[in-house]
Amino acid sequence: MSTLRQLAPPLLVGVALLGLGGFLYVDQASELASAKPVEAVVDNSRVPLGSGDEGYDPIVAYHYEGNGTTYTSHDVFPGTGSYHTSRDRAVEIVQEYAPGDAVTAYVDPANPDRSFLIERRDTLVQYLMM
């Protein structure tokens, strides 16, 4: 019985992480499947300052039109959550999106306020290894 009590917390954490990884994977796959390309304009782009302990999350602010409404976003990649990468990769991404550039954004027609710039699919294994 004592061994079971010792194993329960790590097992619960493992199950919770597995569930979270599965949710993030399904969310991203759904967003990729439904997204339609639209023209967008970059407002600004930057790599936030930070220690880099968790990696860097490139920020690209942009706007686009849909059904007579102007939407704004800063999501670079599909799905819920952040994209952490090396500072060098974050700088590369930001340099591809200069203010005023016309770019393609991918918009969810059912939720036009949800969009992203780069079609990237993570594998379930990547989510589980977080």
FILOTI-546024 format. One record per residue (C-alpha): x, y, z; residue number from 1. Coordinates in Angstrom, 2 decimals. Layout:
<recs>
{east = X	north = Y	up = Z	i = NUM}
...
</recs>
This chain:
<recs>
{east = 0.00	north = 0.00	up = 0.00	i = 1}
{east = 2.89	north = 2.35	up = 0.79	i = 2}
{east = 4.41	north = 1.76	up = -2.65	i = 3}
{east = 1.10	north = 2.59	up = -4.32	i = 4}
{east = 0.93	north = 5.91	up = -2.44	i = 5}
{east = 4.46	north = 6.73	up = -3.55	i = 6}
{east = 3.71	north = 5.93	up = -7.18	i = 7}
{east = 0.36	north = 7.73	up = -7.37	i = 8}
{east = 1.63	north = 11.36	up = -7.64	i = 9}
{east = 4.12	north = 10.70	up = -10.49	i = 10}
{east = 1.52	north = 8.61	up = -12.33	i = 11}
{east = -1.09	north = 11.36	up = -12.00	i = 12}
{east = 1.38	north = 13.94	up = -13.29	i = 13}
{east = 2.23	north = 11.67	up = -16.23	i = 14}
{east = -1.44	north = 11.17	up = -17.10	i = 15}
{east = -2.07	north = 14.92	up = -16.85	i = 16}
{east = 0.87	north = 15.70	up = -19.16	i = 17}
{east = -0.30	north = 13.06	up = -21.62	i = 18}
{east = -3.77	north = 14.63	up = -21.63	i = 19}
{east = -2.36	north = 18.12	up = -22.12	i = 20}
{east = -0.12	north = 16.94	up = -24.96	i = 21}
{east = -3.06	north = 15.24	up = -26.65	i = 22}
{east = -5.22	north = 18.37	up = -26.32	i = 23}
{east = -2.53	north = 20.63	up = -27.80	i = 24}
{east = -1.93	north = 18.24	up = -30.69	i = 25}
{east = -5.63	north = 17.96	up = -31.56	i = 26}
{east = -6.11	north = 21.73	up = -31.24	i = 27}
{east = -3.25	north = 22.42	up = -33.64	i = 28}
{east = -4.34	north = 19.75	up = -36.14	i = 29}
{east = -7.88	north = 21.14	up = -36.14	i = 30}
{east = -6.68	north = 24.70	up = -36.71	i = 31}
{east = -4.42	north = 23.61	up = -39.58	i = 32}
{east = -7.21	north = 21.63	up = -41.26	i = 33}
{east = -9.76	north = 24.47	up = -41.22	i = 34}
{east = -7.53	north = 27.49	up = -41.92	i = 35}
{east = -7.95	north = 29.51	up = -45.12	i = 36}
{east = -5.30	north = 31.89	up = -46.51	i = 37}
{east = -5.97	north = 35.64	up = -46.44	i = 38}
{east = -3.81	north = 38.68	up = -47.10	i = 39}
{east = -2.48	north = 40.35	up = -43.97	i = 40}
{east = -0.18	north = 43.29	up = -43.23	i = 41}
{east = 2.59	north = 43.15	up = -40.62	i = 42}
{east = 2.33	north = 45.90	up = -37.98	i = 43}
{east = 5.52	north = 45.07	up = -36.07	i = 44}
{east = 7.77	north = 42.18	up = -35.17	i = 45}
{east = 10.26	north = 41.57	up = -32.41	i = 46}
{east = 11.99	north = 39.06	up = -30.23	i = 47}
{east = 11.23	north = 39.86	up = -26.59	i = 48}
{east = 14.09	north = 40.40	up = -24.21	i = 49}
{east = 14.58	north = 37.69	up = -21.66	i = 50}
{east = 16.91	north = 35.23	up = -20.11	i = 51}
{east = 16.16	north = 32.57	up = -22.68	i = 52}
{east = 15.81	north = 29.93	up = -19.96	i = 53}
{east = 12.56	north = 28.73	up = -21.53	i = 54}
{east = 13.47	north = 29.77	up = -25.06	i = 55}
{east = 12.26	north = 32.69	up = -27.11	i = 56}
{east = 8.79	north = 33.22	up = -28.52	i = 57}
{east = 8.89	north = 35.39	up = -31.70	i = 58}
{east = 6.21	north = 38.09	up = -31.80	i = 59}
{east = 4.75	north = 39.28	up = -35.09	i = 60}
{east = 1.74	north = 41.61	up = -34.87	i = 61}
{east = -0.40	north = 41.79	up = -38.00	i = 62}
{east = -3.90	north = 42.67	up = -39.15	i = 63}
{east = -6.27	north = 41.35	up = -41.79	i = 64}
{east = -9.83	north = 41.90	up = -43.02	i = 65}
{east = -12.72	north = 39.49	up = -42.82	i = 66}
{east = -16.43	north = 40.13	up = -43.43	i = 67}
{east = -15.92	north = 43.89	up = -43.18	i = 68}
{east = -14.07	north = 43.62	up = -39.86	i = 69}
{east = -10.38	north = 44.26	up = -39.21	i = 70}
{east = -8.78	north = 41.62	up = -37.01	i = 71}
{east = -5.40	north = 41.76	up = -35.31	i = 72}
{east = -3.24	north = 38.90	up = -34.14	i = 73}
{east = 0.27	north = 38.07	up = -33.03	i = 74}
{east = 0.07	north = 34.29	up = -33.42	i = 75}
{east = 2.91	north = 33.05	up = -35.57	i = 76}
{east = 2.06	north = 29.34	up = -35.33	i = 77}
{east = -1.24	north = 27.40	up = -35.12	i = 78}
{east = -2.69	north = 25.98	up = -31.96	i = 79}
{east = -2.87	north = 26.97	up = -28.36	i = 80}
{east = 0.29	north = 27.83	up = -26.50	i = 81}
{east = 3.62	north = 29.36	up = -27.25	i = 82}
{east = 6.43	north = 28.43	up = -29.55	i = 83}
{east = 9.75	north = 28.47	up = -27.74	i = 84}
{east = 12.91	north = 28.34	up = -29.80	i = 85}
{east = 16.48	north = 29.53	up = -29.75	i = 86}
{east = 17.14	north = 33.25	up = -29.94	i = 87}
{east = 18.76	north = 32.80	up = -33.38	i = 88}
{east = 15.68	north = 31.04	up = -34.79	i = 89}
{east = 13.35	north = 33.63	up = -33.24	i = 90}
{east = 15.40	north = 36.41	up = -34.87	i = 91}
{east = 15.23	north = 34.59	up = -38.25	i = 92}
{east = 11.45	north = 34.37	up = -38.01	i = 93}
{east = 11.05	north = 38.03	up = -37.02	i = 94}
{east = 13.32	north = 39.17	up = -39.88	i = 95}
{east = 10.96	north = 37.50	up = -42.36	i = 96}
{east = 8.14	north = 39.82	up = -41.24	i = 97}
{east = 9.05	north = 43.50	up = -41.56	i = 98}
{east = 6.46	north = 46.17	up = -40.67	i = 99}
{east = 4.34	north = 47.02	up = -43.70	i = 100}
{east = 4.98	north = 43.70	up = -45.46	i = 101}
{east = 2.00	north = 42.04	up = -47.14	i = 102}
{east = 1.96	north = 38.42	up = -45.96	i = 103}
{east = -0.34	north = 35.42	up = -45.96	i = 104}
{east = -2.16	north = 34.65	up = -42.72	i = 105}
{east = -4.20	north = 31.50	up = -42.22	i = 106}
{east = -7.61	north = 32.18	up = -40.69	i = 107}
{east = -10.20	north = 29.87	up = -39.18	i = 108}
{east = -13.43	north = 30.74	up = -41.08	i = 109}
{east = -15.57	north = 29.71	up = -38.09	i = 110}
{east = -13.49	north = 31.92	up = -35.75	i = 111}
{east = -12.01	north = 34.70	up = -37.89	i = 112}
{east = -10.23	north = 36.20	up = -34.88	i = 113}
{east = -8.00	north = 33.09	up = -34.79	i = 114}
{east = -5.12	north = 33.11	up = -37.24	i = 115}
{east = -1.46	north = 32.23	up = -37.67	i = 116}
{east = 1.34	north = 32.93	up = -40.16	i = 117}
{east = 3.43	north = 29.78	up = -40.46	i = 118}
{east = 1.92	north = 26.38	up = -41.20	i = 119}
{east = 3.77	north = 24.10	up = -38.85	i = 120}
{east = 2.62	north = 20.78	up = -37.49	i = 121}
{east = 4.12	north = 19.43	up = -34.31	i = 122}
{east = 4.15	north = 15.73	up = -33.72	i = 123}
{east = 2.40	north = 14.21	up = -30.75	i = 124}
{east = 5.79	north = 13.08	up = -29.50	i = 125}
{east = 7.02	north = 16.71	up = -29.37	i = 126}
{east = 4.05	north = 17.66	up = -27.21	i = 127}
{east = 4.59	north = 14.72	up = -24.90	i = 128}
{east = 8.26	north = 15.60	up = -24.48	i = 129}
{east = 7.49	north = 19.14	up = -23.21	i = 130}
</recs>
